[in-house]
Amino acid sequence: MEPTPADVQAWTDHVKAVADGSMVFEVNSWMTGYNSNVEGKQVRIVNRYSGSAPDWRAKCNEVAARGYKEMIEA
C-alpha cells in the first residue's frame, strides 16, 4: 500500500504548516536536510513532523476511519 500522490502532497503541506514559525525554515542542519558537503543537498526541507503526538495520532485515526482511502495498492 502506498499513499496517492495527491495525499502525499496534502500531508507534506500539513507538515510544512505545522512547522511554520519554527526555526526549521531558518537554519541549515541535518535536521533540515541541508548538507553543504553533498552536491544537490543545499535546500532546506521539512523531514519530520513538528506537531504533537496526539495530533499525529488524530491524523492516523482519521485515515483509518475513512478506510484508508488515501492508499493505493502498489
VENJO-V338908 format. One record per backbone hydrogen bond with DSSP energy under -1.0 kcal/mol. NH is the residue of the N-H (numbers start at 1). CO is the residue of the C=O. E is the energy in kcal/mol with one decimal. If there is no record, write none. Layout:
nh: [NH	NH]
co: [CO	CO]
e: [E	E]
This chain:
nh: [2	4	8	9	10	11	12	13	14	15	16	17	18	19	20	22	25	26	27	32	33	34	35	38	41	45	56	57	58	59	60	61	62	63	64	65	66	67	68	71	72]
co: [72	70	4	5	6	7	8	9	10	11	12	13	14	15	16	19	22	23	23	29	30	29	41	35	38	32	52	53	54	55	56	57	58	59	60	61	62	64	63	68	2]
e: [-2.9	-2.5	-2.2	-2.1	-2.2	-2.3	-2.5	-2.7	-2.1	-2.8	-2.4	-2.3	-2.5	-1.8	-1.0	-2.4	-1.0	-2.4	-1.2	-1.2	-1.1	-2.0	-3.4	-1.4	-2.0	-3.3	-2.3	-2.7	-2.2	-2.0	-2.2	-2.7	-2.2	-2.1	-2.3	-2.7	-1.4	-1.9	-2.4	-2.2	-3.6]
